[in-house]
Amino acid sequence: MKHDKFVGDGEGTHGNGTKSGKLDYILMSPELAKKAKLGGIERRGVWGGKNGDLFPHIPEIKTAKDAASDHAALWVDIDI
């Protein structure tokens, strides 16, 4: 989330995406970080909030039990 190519919609990746939920990381060497083109958080598989309305999610997720995880996925596009 500190990389200049990162596009985020919050501070954390766990639960409701709060700062205290910053639990997931992508670690890169300085050389690899230079090759990063874009990065972000994929939240569509997470049930956010009591009613699941904090984040857009895929239509198949109807309840918290349907969620892929309680951790949003971090991703990075690297030009290698």
Phi and psi restraints in degrees (range 20) as a CNS / XPLOR table:
assign (resid 1 and name C) (resid 2 and name N)
       (resid 2 and name CA) (resid 2 and name C) 1.0 -96.2 20.0 2
assign (resid 2 and name N) (resid 2 and name CA)
       (resid 2 and name C) (resid 3 and name N) 1.0 -10.9 20.0 2
assign (resid 2 and name C) (resid 3 and name N)
       (resid 3 and name CA) (resid 3 and name C) 1.0 -70.9 20.0 2
assign (resid 3 and name N) (resid 3 and name CA)
       (resid 3 and name C) (resid 4 and name N) 1.0 140.9 20.0 2
assign (resid 3 and name C) (resid 4 and name N)
       (resid 4 and name CA) (resid 4 and name C) 1.0 -67.3 20.0 2
assign (resid 4 and name N) (resid 4 and name CA)
       (resid 4 and name C) (resid 5 and name N) 1.0 -14.2 20.0 2
assign (resid 4 and name C) (resid 5 and name N)
       (resid 5 and name CA) (resid 5 and name C) 1.0 -95.0 20.0 2
assign (resid 5 and name N) (resid 5 and name CA)
       (resid 5 and name C) (resid 6 and name N) 1.0 -0.3 20.0 2
assign (resid 5 and name C) (resid 6 and name N)
       (resid 6 and name CA) (resid 6 and name C) 1.0 -78.6 20.0 2
assign (resid 6 and name N) (resid 6 and name CA)
       (resid 6 and name C) (resid 7 and name N) 1.0 132.5 20.0 2
assign (resid 6 and name C) (resid 7 and name N)
       (resid 7 and name CA) (resid 7 and name C) 1.0 -115.9 20.0 2
assign (resid 7 and name N) (resid 7 and name CA)
       (resid 7 and name C) (resid 8 and name N) 1.0 111.6 20.0 2
assign (resid 7 and name C) (resid 8 and name N)
       (resid 8 and name CA) (resid 8 and name C) 1.0 -120.4 20.0 2
assign (resid 8 and name N) (resid 8 and name CA)
       (resid 8 and name C) (resid 9 and name N) 1.0 166.1 20.0 2
assign (resid 8 and name C) (resid 9 and name N)
       (resid 9 and name CA) (resid 9 and name C) 1.0 -126.3 20.0 2
assign (resid 9 and name N) (resid 9 and name CA)
       (resid 9 and name C) (resid 10 and name N) 1.0 20.6 20.0 2
assign (resid 9 and name C) (resid 10 and name N)
       (resid 10 and name CA) (resid 10 and name C) 1.0 172.1 20.0 2
assign (resid 10 and name N) (resid 10 and name CA)
       (resid 10 and name C) (resid 11 and name N) 1.0 -174.1 20.0 2
assign (resid 10 and name C) (resid 11 and name N)
       (resid 11 and name CA) (resid 11 and name C) 1.0 -105.3 20.0 2
assign (resid 11 and name N) (resid 11 and name CA)
       (resid 11 and name C) (resid 12 and name N) 1.0 -25.6 20.0 2
assign (resid 11 and name C) (resid 12 and name N)
       (resid 12 and name CA) (resid 12 and name C) 1.0 -119.1 20.0 2
assign (resid 12 and name N) (resid 12 and name CA)
       (resid 12 and name C) (resid 13 and name N) 1.0 168.4 20.0 2
assign (resid 12 and name C) (resid 13 and name N)
       (resid 13 and name CA) (resid 13 and name C) 1.0 -115.0 20.0 2
assign (resid 13 and name N) (resid 13 and name CA)
       (resid 13 and name C) (resid 14 and name N) 1.0 -12.4 20.0 2
assign (resid 13 and name C) (resid 14 and name N)
       (resid 14 and name CA) (resid 14 and name C) 1.0 -103.1 20.0 2
assign (resid 14 and name N) (resid 14 and name CA)
       (resid 14 and name C) (resid 15 and name N) 1.0 145.0 20.0 2
assign (resid 14 and name C) (resid 15 and name N)
       (resid 15 and name CA) (resid 15 and name C) 1.0 59.3 20.0 2
assign (resid 15 and name N) (resid 15 and name CA)
       (resid 15 and name C) (resid 16 and name N) 1.0 -117.8 20.0 2
assign (resid 15 and name C) (resid 16 and name N)
       (resid 16 and name CA) (resid 16 and name C) 1.0 -91.4 20.0 2
assign (resid 16 and name N) (resid 16 and name CA)
       (resid 16 and name C) (resid 17 and name N) 1.0 8.6 20.0 2
assign (resid 16 and name C) (resid 17 and name N)
       (resid 17 and name CA) (resid 17 and name C) 1.0 78.3 20.0 2
assign (resid 17 and name N) (resid 17 and name CA)
       (resid 17 and name C) (resid 18 and name N) 1.0 21.7 20.0 2
assign (resid 17 and name C) (resid 18 and name N)
       (resid 18 and name CA) (resid 18 and name C) 1.0 -80.6 20.0 2
assign (resid 18 and name N) (resid 18 and name CA)
       (resid 18 and name C) (resid 19 and name N) 1.0 168.0 20.0 2
assign (resid 18 and name C) (resid 19 and name N)
       (resid 19 and name CA) (resid 19 and name C) 1.0 -57.4 20.0 2
assign (resid 19 and name N) (resid 19 and name CA)
       (resid 19 and name C) (resid 20 and name N) 1.0 -38.0 20.0 2
assign (resid 19 and name C) (resid 20 and name N)
       (resid 20 and name CA) (resid 20 and name C) 1.0 -69.6 20.0 2
assign (resid 20 and name N) (resid 20 and name CA)
       (resid 20 and name C) (resid 21 and name N) 1.0 -13.1 20.0 2
assign (resid 20 and name C) (resid 21 and name N)
       (resid 21 and name CA) (resid 21 and name C) 1.0 -96.3 20.0 2
assign (resid 21 and name N) (resid 21 and name CA)
       (resid 21 and name C) (resid 22 and name N) 1.0 19.4 20.0 2
assign (resid 21 and name C) (resid 22 and name N)
       (resid 22 and name CA) (resid 22 and name C) 1.0 -81.3 20.0 2
assign (resid 22 and name N) (resid 22 and name CA)
       (resid 22 and name C) (resid 23 and name N) 1.0 88.6 20.0 2
assign (resid 22 and name C) (resid 23 and name N)
       (resid 23 and name CA) (resid 23 and name C) 1.0 -117.6 20.0 2
assign (resid 23 and name N) (resid 23 and name CA)
       (resid 23 and name C) (resid 24 and name N) 1.0 -12.1 20.0 2
assign (resid 23 and name C) (resid 24 and name N)
       (resid 24 and name CA) (resid 24 and name C) 1.0 -116.8 20.0 2
assign (resid 24 and name N) (resid 24 and name CA)
       (resid 24 and name C) (resid 25 and name N) 1.0 140.2 20.0 2
assign (resid 24 and name C) (resid 25 and name N)
       (resid 25 and name CA) (resid 25 and name C) 1.0 -140.1 20.0 2
assign (resid 25 and name N) (resid 25 and name CA)
       (resid 25 and name C) (resid 26 and name N) 1.0 154.5 20.0 2
assign (resid 25 and name C) (resid 26 and name N)
       (resid 26 and name CA) (resid 26 and name C) 1.0 -115.2 20.0 2
assign (resid 26 and name N) (resid 26 and name CA)
       (resid 26 and name C) (resid 27 and name N) 1.0 118.2 20.0 2
assign (resid 26 and name C) (resid 27 and name N)
       (resid 27 and name CA) (resid 27 and name C) 1.0 -99.8 20.0 2
assign (resid 27 and name N) (resid 27 and name CA)
       (resid 27 and name C) (resid 28 and name N) 1.0 131.4 20.0 2
assign (resid 27 and name C) (resid 28 and name N)
       (resid 28 and name CA) (resid 28 and name C) 1.0 -133.7 20.0 2
assign (resid 28 and name N) (resid 28 and name CA)
       (resid 28 and name C) (resid 29 and name N) 1.0 145.8 20.0 2
assign (resid 28 and name C) (resid 29 and name N)
       (resid 29 and name CA) (resid 29 and name C) 1.0 -68.2 20.0 2
assign (resid 29 and name N) (resid 29 and name CA)
       (resid 29 and name C) (resid 30 and name N) 1.0 161.7 20.0 2
assign (resid 29 and name C) (resid 30 and name N)
       (resid 30 and name CA) (resid 30 and name C) 1.0 -57.3 20.0 2
assign (resid 30 and name N) (resid 30 and name CA)
       (resid 30 and name C) (resid 31 and name N) 1.0 -37.7 20.0 2
assign (resid 30 and name C) (resid 31 and name N)
       (resid 31 and name CA) (resid 31 and name C) 1.0 -65.9 20.0 2
assign (resid 31 and name N) (resid 31 and name CA)
       (resid 31 and name C) (resid 32 and name N) 1.0 -42.4 20.0 2
assign (resid 31 and name C) (resid 32 and name N)
       (resid 32 and name CA) (resid 32 and name C) 1.0 -69.1 20.0 2
assign (resid 32 and name N) (resid 32 and name CA)
       (resid 32 and name C) (resid 33 and name N) 1.0 -38.7 20.0 2
assign (resid 32 and name C) (resid 33 and name N)
       (resid 33 and name CA) (resid 33 and name C) 1.0 -60.2 20.0 2
assign (resid 33 and name N) (resid 33 and name CA)
       (resid 33 and name C) (resid 34 and name N) 1.0 -33.3 20.0 2
assign (resid 33 and name C) (resid 34 and name N)
       (resid 34 and name CA) (resid 34 and name C) 1.0 -65.1 20.0 2
assign (resid 34 and name N) (resid 34 and name CA)
       (resid 34 and name C) (resid 35 and name N) 1.0 -24.6 20.0 2
assign (resid 34 and name C) (resid 35 and name N)
       (resid 35 and name CA) (resid 35 and name C) 1.0 -92.9 20.0 2
assign (resid 35 and name N) (resid 35 and name CA)
       (resid 35 and name C) (resid 36 and name N) 1.0 -1.4 20.0 2
assign (resid 35 and name C) (resid 36 and name N)
       (resid 36 and name CA) (resid 36 and name C) 1.0 -70.5 20.0 2
assign (resid 36 and name N) (resid 36 and name CA)
       (resid 36 and name C) (resid 37 and name N) 1.0 126.9 20.0 2
assign (resid 36 and name C) (resid 37 and name N)
       (resid 37 and name CA) (resid 37 and name C) 1.0 -95.6 20.0 2
assign (resid 37 and name N) (resid 37 and name CA)
       (resid 37 and name C) (resid 38 and name N) 1.0 -32.5 20.0 2
assign (resid 37 and name C) (resid 38 and name N)
       (resid 38 and name CA) (resid 38 and name C) 1.0 -167.3 20.0 2
assign (resid 38 and name N) (resid 38 and name CA)
       (resid 38 and name C) (resid 39 and name N) 1.0 151.8 20.0 2
assign (resid 38 and name C) (resid 39 and name N)
       (resid 39 and name CA) (resid 39 and name C) 1.0 -152.4 20.0 2
assign (resid 39 and name N) (resid 39 and name CA)
       (resid 39 and name C) (resid 40 and name N) 1.0 160.0 20.0 2
assign (resid 39 and name C) (resid 40 and name N)
       (resid 40 and name CA) (resid 40 and name C) 1.0 -171.8 20.0 2
assign (resid 40 and name N) (resid 40 and name CA)
       (resid 40 and name C) (resid 41 and name N) 1.0 -167.3 20.0 2
assign (resid 40 and name C) (resid 41 and name N)
       (resid 41 and name CA) (resid 41 and name C) 1.0 -119.4 20.0 2
assign (resid 41 and name N) (resid 41 and name CA)
       (resid 41 and name C) (resid 42 and name N) 1.0 132.1 20.0 2
assign (resid 41 and name C) (resid 42 and name N)
       (resid 42 and name CA) (resid 42 and name C) 1.0 -104.2 20.0 2
assign (resid 42 and name N) (resid 42 and name CA)
       (resid 42 and name C) (resid 43 and name N) 1.0 107.6 20.0 2
assign (resid 42 and name C) (resid 43 and name N)
       (resid 43 and name CA) (resid 43 and name C) 1.0 -105.6 20.0 2
assign (resid 43 and name N) (resid 43 and name CA)
       (resid 43 and name C) (resid 44 and name N) 1.0 -1.3 20.0 2
assign (resid 43 and name C) (resid 44 and name N)
       (resid 44 and name CA) (resid 44 and name C) 1.0 -65.0 20.0 2
assign (resid 44 and name N) (resid 44 and name CA)
       (resid 44 and name C) (resid 45 and name N) 1.0 -14.5 20.0 2
assign (resid 44 and name C) (resid 45 and name N)
       (resid 45 and name CA) (resid 45 and name C) 1.0 -97.1 20.0 2
assign (resid 45 and name N) (resid 45 and name CA)
       (resid 45 and name C) (resid 46 and name N) 1.0 5.6 20.0 2
assign (resid 45 and name C) (resid 46 and name N)
       (resid 46 and name CA) (resid 46 and name C) 1.0 -108.4 20.0 2
assign (resid 46 and name N) (resid 46 and name CA)
       (resid 46 and name C) (resid 47 and name N) 1.0 141.1 20.0 2
assign (resid 46 and name C) (resid 47 and name N)
       (resid 47 and name CA) (resid 47 and name C) 1.0 -93.7 20.0 2
assign (resid 47 and name N) (resid 47 and name CA)
       (resid 47 and name C) (resid 48 and name N) 1.0 102.1 20.0 2
assign (resid 47 and name C) (resid 48 and name N)
       (resid 48 and name CA) (resid 48 and name C) 1.0 -96.6 20.0 2
assign (resid 48 and name N) (resid 48 and name CA)
       (resid 48 and name C) (resid 49 and name N) 1.0 129.2 20.0 2
assign (resid 48 and name C) (resid 49 and name N)
       (resid 49 and name CA) (resid 49 and name C) 1.0 85.1 20.0 2
assign (resid 49 and name N) (resid 49 and name CA)
       (resid 49 and name C) (resid 50 and name N) 1.0 171.3 20.0 2
assign (resid 49 and name C) (resid 50 and name N)
       (resid 50 and name CA) (resid 50 and name C) 1.0 -60.6 20.0 2
assign (resid 50 and name N) (resid 50 and name CA)
       (resid 50 and name C) (resid 51 and name N) 1.0 -39.7 20.0 2
assign (resid 50 and name C) (resid 51 and name N)
       (resid 51 and name CA) (resid 51 and name C) 1.0 -104.9 20.0 2
assign (resid 51 and name N) (resid 51 and name CA)
       (resid 51 and name C) (resid 52 and name N) 1.0 9.2 20.0 2
assign (resid 51 and name C) (resid 52 and name N)
       (resid 52 and name CA) (resid 52 and name C) 1.0 71.7 20.0 2
assign (resid 52 and name N) (resid 52 and name CA)
       (resid 52 and name C) (resid 53 and name N) 1.0 23.7 20.0 2
assign (resid 52 and name C) (resid 53 and name N)
       (resid 53 and name CA) (resid 53 and name C) 1.0 -109.0 20.0 2
assign (resid 53 and name N) (resid 53 and name CA)
       (resid 53 and name C) (resid 54 and name N) 1.0 10.2 20.0 2
assign (resid 53 and name C) (resid 54 and name N)
       (resid 54 and name CA) (resid 54 and name C) 1.0 -74.8 20.0 2
assign (resid 54 and name N) (resid 54 and name CA)
       (resid 54 and name C) (resid 55 and name N) 1.0 -33.1 20.0 2
assign (resid 54 and name C) (resid 55 and name N)
       (resid 55 and name CA) (resid 55 and name C) 1.0 -132.4 20.0 2
assign (resid 55 and name N) (resid 55 and name CA)
       (resid 55 and name C) (resid 56 and name N) 1.0 148.4 20.0 2
assign (resid 55 and name C) (resid 56 and name N)
       (resid 56 and name CA) (resid 56 and name C) 1.0 -63.8 20.0 2
assign (resid 56 and name N) (resid 56 and name CA)
       (resid 56 and name C) (resid 57 and name N) 1.0 141.4 20.0 2
assign (resid 56 and name C) (resid 57 and name N)
       (resid 57 and name CA) (resid 57 and name C) 1.0 -135.9 20.0 2
assign (resid 57 and name N) (resid 57 and name CA)
       (resid 57 and name C) (resid 58 and name N) 1.0 164.6 20.0 2
assign (resid 57 and name C) (resid 58 and name N)
       (resid 58 and name CA) (resid 58 and name C) 1.0 -64.1 20.0 2
assign (resid 58 and name N) (resid 58 and name CA)
       (resid 58 and name C) (resid 59 and name N) 1.0 147.5 20.0 2
assign (resid 58 and name C) (resid 59 and name N)
       (resid 59 and name CA) (resid 59 and name C) 1.0 -58.5 20.0 2
assign (resid 59 and name N) (resid 59 and name CA)
       (resid 59 and name C) (resid 60 and name N) 1.0 -27.1 20.0 2
assign (resid 59 and name C) (resid 60 and name N)
       (resid 60 and name CA) (resid 60 and name C) 1.0 -68.9 20.0 2
assign (resid 60 and name N) (resid 60 and name CA)
       (resid 60 and name C) (resid 61 and name N) 1.0 -17.8 20.0 2
assign (resid 60 and name C) (resid 61 and name N)
       (resid 61 and name CA) (resid 61 and name C) 1.0 -84.5 20.0 2
assign (resid 61 and name N) (resid 61 and name CA)
       (resid 61 and name C) (resid 62 and name N) 1.0 106.8 20.0 2
assign (resid 61 and name C) (resid 62 and name N)
       (resid 62 and name CA) (resid 62 and name C) 1.0 -104.7 20.0 2
assign (resid 62 and name N) (resid 62 and name CA)
       (resid 62 and name C) (resid 63 and name N) 1.0 -25.2 20.0 2
assign (resid 62 and name C) (resid 63 and name N)
       (resid 63 and name CA) (resid 63 and name C) 1.0 -142.7 20.0 2
assign (resid 63 and name N) (resid 63 and name CA)
       (resid 63 and name C) (resid 64 and name N) 1.0 171.0 20.0 2
assign (resid 63 and name C) (resid 64 and name N)
       (resid 64 and name CA) (resid 64 and name C) 1.0 -59.3 20.0 2
assign (resid 64 and name N) (resid 64 and name CA)
       (resid 64 and name C) (resid 65 and name N) 1.0 -30.5 20.0 2
assign (resid 64 and name C) (resid 65 and name N)
       (resid 65 and name CA) (resid 65 and name C) 1.0 -66.6 20.0 2
assign (resid 65 and name N) (resid 65 and name CA)
       (resid 65 and name C) (resid 66 and name N) 1.0 -23.4 20.0 2
assign (resid 65 and name C) (resid 66 and name N)
       (resid 66 and name CA) (resid 66 and name C) 1.0 -83.1 20.0 2
assign (resid 66 and name N) (resid 66 and name CA)
       (resid 66 and name C) (resid 67 and name N) 1.0 -13.4 20.0 2
assign (resid 66 and name C) (resid 67 and name N)
       (resid 67 and name CA) (resid 67 and name C) 1.0 -63.1 20.0 2
assign (resid 67 and name N) (resid 67 and name CA)
       (resid 67 and name C) (resid 68 and name N) 1.0 148.0 20.0 2
assign (resid 67 and name C) (resid 68 and name N)
       (resid 68 and name CA) (resid 68 and name C) 1.0 -68.2 20.0 2
assign (resid 68 and name N) (resid 68 and name CA)
       (resid 68 and name C) (resid 69 and name N) 1.0 -34.0 20.0 2
assign (resid 68 and name C) (resid 69 and name N)
       (resid 69 and name CA) (resid 69 and name C) 1.0 -166.7 20.0 2
assign (resid 69 and name N) (resid 69 and name CA)
       (resid 69 and name C) (resid 70 and name N) 1.0 170.9 20.0 2
assign (resid 69 and name C) (resid 70 and name N)
       (resid 70 and name CA) (resid 70 and name C) 1.0 -100.3 20.0 2
assign (resid 70 and name N) (resid 70 and name CA)
       (resid 70 and name C) (resid 71 and name N) 1.0 11.4 20.0 2
assign (resid 70 and name C) (resid 71 and name N)
       (resid 71 and name CA) (resid 71 and name C) 1.0 -117.8 20.0 2
assign (resid 71 and name N) (resid 71 and name CA)
       (resid 71 and name C) (resid 72 and name N) 1.0 127.9 20.0 2
assign (resid 71 and name C) (resid 72 and name N)
       (resid 72 and name CA) (resid 72 and name C) 1.0 -74.5 20.0 2
assign (resid 72 and name N) (resid 72 and name CA)
       (resid 72 and name C) (resid 73 and name N) 1.0 152.1 20.0 2
assign (resid 72 and name C) (resid 73 and name N)
       (resid 73 and name CA) (resid 73 and name C) 1.0 -88.0 20.0 2
assign (resid 73 and name N) (resid 73 and name CA)
       (resid 73 and name C) (resid 74 and name N) 1.0 134.6 20.0 2
assign (resid 73 and name C) (resid 74 and name N)
       (resid 74 and name CA) (resid 74 and name C) 1.0 -92.6 20.0 2
assign (resid 74 and name N) (resid 74 and name CA)
       (resid 74 and name C) (resid 75 and name N) 1.0 145.3 20.0 2
assign (resid 74 and name C) (resid 75 and name N)
       (resid 75 and name CA) (resid 75 and name C) 1.0 -139.8 20.0 2
assign (resid 75 and name N) (resid 75 and name CA)
       (resid 75 and name C) (resid 76 and name N) 1.0 155.9 20.0 2
assign (resid 75 and name C) (resid 76 and name N)
       (resid 76 and name CA) (resid 76 and name C) 1.0 -145.3 20.0 2
assign (resid 76 and name N) (resid 76 and name CA)
       (resid 76 and name C) (resid 77 and name N) 1.0 138.0 20.0 2
assign (resid 76 and name C) (resid 77 and name N)
       (resid 77 and name CA) (resid 77 and name C) 1.0 -102.3 20.0 2
assign (resid 77 and name N) (resid 77 and name CA)
       (resid 77 and name C) (resid 78 and name N) 1.0 116.1 20.0 2
assign (resid 77 and name C) (resid 78 and name N)
       (resid 78 and name CA) (resid 78 and name C) 1.0 -115.8 20.0 2
assign (resid 78 and name N) (resid 78 and name CA)
       (resid 78 and name C) (resid 79 and name N) 1.0 131.3 20.0 2
assign (resid 78 and name C) (resid 79 and name N)
       (resid 79 and name CA) (resid 79 and name C) 1.0 -86.1 20.0 2
assign (resid 79 and name N) (resid 79 and name CA)
       (resid 79 and name C) (resid 80 and name N) 1.0 92.3 20.0 2
